[in-house]
Every structure is written in structure tokens, then in C-alpha cells.
Amino acid sequence: MQEIAAKRRRFGYRRIGVLLERKGMSMNHKKLYRIYREEGLSVKRRRGRKRACGTRTPMPSAAGVNARWSLDFVSDSFGASRAAAAEAEAISHEGIPTAPRVKR
């Protein structure tokens, strides 16, 4: 059991038990868990996701009209799963006319 746990650190007592059964050593799941604990084995925990350190700089504001544009994707869950892009200007919020949607 120690050898399997050393090779497969992410295997718990159940998967180790399956591998032991394949080698011909079958035992009760309660006995298997007790031996697993007595040998001091446990599944190694994964570390958390790394977070960005420091502070983020805010996006600079637009200097005037037509200085920065935003793009937004809109999807229709009721139709034939089409996606449309909606663009808008950052200051005046004026949108670009897109092709009209045809209802089918």
C-alpha cells in the first residue's frame, strides 16, 4: 500500500484498494481504511490558485468621443443559438447599427 501511495499521491484508499485487488490482495473496505490511516497515508491536498499580487491600475478614461469602444457579445438562448456583437462608444454610448434580426 505504501508503494502505491508513493507513486500515486492523488489516489485515496478506495482506488488503492482496487489496485490491491488487482494484485490479489482483497480485503474489507473498513479494514482497508483502518490500515490506510494507521500507515499515516492521506491524499495530498492541491494548493489553491495563485492570485494576482499588487493593485491593478484602473483603465484610463476616454479623452473624447470615438476614443474608446466597447464590444459586447449577446446570445439568443431561445432561437437557433446565434450570437451577435453589439458595439458601443464609451462616452456617448452611441451604438453601431447592426443588421436587424429576422424572426423565423
N, C-alpha and C positions, 0 to 999 in steps of 0.2 A: 504494500500500500504506500509505503514511503517513496519507493522508486517512481510509481505512477504519479504521485502528488508532486514530486520534484520536477518531473518532465512536464506535467500538465497543471500549472498553477491555478488555472481558472476552472478546473474540474472540482465539483463538490463530491460529497460522499456517495450520492446516487450514481453519478457517472463513473466514479471509481469502482463502485460495486458491479456495474455492468462489465467493466473491463476485467475485473477479477473473476466474474462468472465465465467469461470467455476463456480464461486461463484454467478453469476447472475448480475454482475456489468459490463455492456458493455458500451464502450464509443469510440469516435473517436480517432484515433492514435495521432492526433495533440493535442487534449485536454489531452490525457494520458501523452504525453511527457511534456507538459507545467506543469501539476501537479507534475510530477516526478521531474522536475527541481525546481519548487517552494518549494518542501519539502526538497530540498538540497540533493537528492539522486544521486548517481553515482556508477558505477561499480568499485569496488576496484581493483586497478592495481596489477598485480602479480609482485613480486620482481624478479630481474634479477638472473641469475645463478651465484653461488659463484665461484670465480676464485681462482686458486692456489696462495697462497701468498708466497713471497720469491723467490729466484732464484733456478733454477734447476741445479743440478750438471751434468756436461757432462759425457757421457759414457766413461769409461777408454778405451784407445786404446789397441788393442791386442798386446801381448808381442811377439808373433811369429806365425809361420804357425800352423794351426789347433788349435789355442787358442780360436777363436770365430767364430761361424757360423751364417748365416742369413737364414731366411726362408721366402719365398715369394709365395703367392698363385696367380696362374694365372688361369683365367677362359676364356672359349671359348664361345662367345656370338652367334656364327653362327652355332655351332654344337649342340649336344644333351645335352647342359648345363652340361658338365663335368668340374671338377676343378682338376688342377694338382698342386703339390707343387714343387717348384724349390729351392734347397738349394745351397748356395754358401759360400765359405770360405771367411772370412773378409779381409785378407791381399792379398793372391794370386788370389782371385776371381775364384778359381778353382771350378767347379760345379760337383755335383754328377751325374753320368749318370742315367737317368731315363728311364723307358720303352718308346719305341717310340710310337707315337700316330698313330693310324690306321685310315685312312680316309675311311669313309663309304659312 
